[in-house]
Amino acid sequence: MSAARSRGGLGPTNVAAAPRAFLLIGVAIVIGLVLLWKGLDTSPSGQAPAPSASAPTTEAPDPGDAGTGAGSSSGSTDTTPTTAATTPTTVVPTTTAPPMPEPTHAPNEVKVLVANGSGVSGAAGKVTDMLSPLGWAMESPANADKTSISGIYYKAGYARDARVVQEHFGEDPNILQQIPTSGLAVPANAEERVANADIIIILGSDLAIQGG
């Protein structure tokens, strides 16, 4: 019995030593695997891995860039079609009276004759007196064959001057006519004055032309 006690004092029994042995073996295997893994790792310690290729990054646009709108991406293009609203305009034609033509000659260079065919005594004298202060070279009043239609007749080249004379009476310009080739119906004693005049005013019974 004394011999058994002395073995027990030198170390553990076989039953207690077995788990410890397995634990040591396991620790040795783990250390061996760690050393083996470090031996296979060829990358230098402490060095960051090489950067992988990636798509280029796009910087945010500068808000002060005049080429981009606020909040839009750099280089973006708005391809949305826009249609401008159009409002049809209506052109209203305006009618204006034709301007009075400039006379071709100075009034004192235009000889004007008033011939009375209205049947109203003194009518030609009144019209002559009305036109004289305006500067026209007035001939002495004459008689014309009695007529119901008043008219202002002019020689070739005096159409504008006749229009100015007509404007004094405010009548329809249709009363203006060029002297017909057949001449005007006047008494024989008035033919010379008619031939000498540049503009002849015939007073008719319609009283379209009056001296006021």
Secondary structure, DSSP 8 states (H G I E B T S, - for coil): -HHHHHHHHHS--HHHHHHHHHHHHHHHHHHHHHHHHHHH--S-TT----------------TT-TTS-TT--TT----------------------------SS-GGGSEEEEEE-SS-TTHHHHHHHHHGGGT-EE---EE----S--EEEE-TT-HHHHHHHHHTTT--GGGEEE--TT-----GGGHHHHHH-SEEEEE-TT--S---
